């Protein structure tokens, strides 16, 4: 059985960004814009950081490209 309170911070980071990604997908399915873009941008950026920590460069490449794709709508929603 997993002792949830003794997990390292990277465990919580990984599951937090996964939850944010799922919320972003749900928001997208209900066409809630631009909040969905923000959730997806933050979660993919988080996964890019996680990929750096894991030294998984294929995951880093995918997450970086996706984050860049979400960047223009994020900037547009600010302006």
Rosetta blueprint (number, residue, H / E / L):
1 X L
2 X L
3 X L
4 X H
5 X H
6 X H
7 X L
8 X L
9 X H
10 X H
11 X H
12 X H
13 X H
14 X H
15 X H
16 X H
17 X H
18 X H
19 X H
20 X H
21 X H
22 X H
23 X H
24 X H
25 X H
26 X H
27 X H
28 X H
29 X H
30 X L
31 X L
32 X L
33 X L
34 X L
35 X H
36 X H
37 X H
38 X H
39 X H
40 X H
41 X H
42 X H
43 X H
44 X H
45 X H
46 X H
47 X H
48 X H
49 X H
50 X H
51 X H
52 X H
53 X H
54 X H
55 X L
56 X L
57 X H
58 X H
59 X H
60 X H
61 X H
62 X H
63 X H
64 X H
65 X H
66 X H
67 X H
68 X H
69 X H
70 X H
71 X H
72 X H
73 X H
74 X H
75 X H
76 X H
77 X H
78 X H
79 X L
